[in-house]
Amino acid sequence: MTNAQQSWPPSRGVQANTEHGSSTSRRQGSSARIDRLFEWLSGFYGARMSDLWRGMDIDKVKAIWSAELSGFSNAELAAGVAGCRNKPFAPTLPEFVALCRPPIDYEATFLEAVEQANRRESGRDVWSRPAVFWASTRLGTEIRSLPYSAVKVRWKTELDRAIKAVQSGELPNEVPPHRGALPSPEQVATQSIAESKARIAELAARLAKTRSMRNATSGA
């Protein structure tokens, strides 16, 4: 994430809409983000921002922006803000949407996925957007073992699918925290065999002890 993007953080507790939480809390969170966004745009563009909406009900304008941007992550809004720095005039809603979600560079996102997948093992991964993370999970080990040229068709398919799934709420609009790697099937099988052998040995020892006590009793 660039310094320009970091210059517009959402206020603490203001998050992108997801499927979690009540509909009321989601609407309030979205409204608060748009308020922050309009404050930044007004401060950056000054009178040019107010001229853009002159004669219009600003609350209705914000309501439309809030609805249209409800599925956008905070990182995407920050990308839109960063893009505004190169625009001399305040953006309309369609222009801002295009800044938030510019054309996808599939090779660049693949290289990002490779790098962040390696960093994720130590909990240092930073993703440009959740969809890149979710697409990487679909490719699994192929992310690290194959070059882009070998998986570019599948990568495009999985990334496009992940983007749509995040936008529809089918997938979370956030990257889950790293919880460590799960044991491989081979490790599970090895552990299970070892545990079974230990259990059998324990039962055999208990049985031998019981038999010894019975023999001692009968001999007496």
PyMOL commands that set and color helices and strands:
alter all, ss='L'
color gray80, all
select helices_A, chain A and resi 3-6+23-45+47-52+58-68+74-84+93-100+106-120+130-139+142-145+148-168+185-219
alter helices_A, ss='H'
color red, helices_A
deselect
rebuild
show_as cartoon
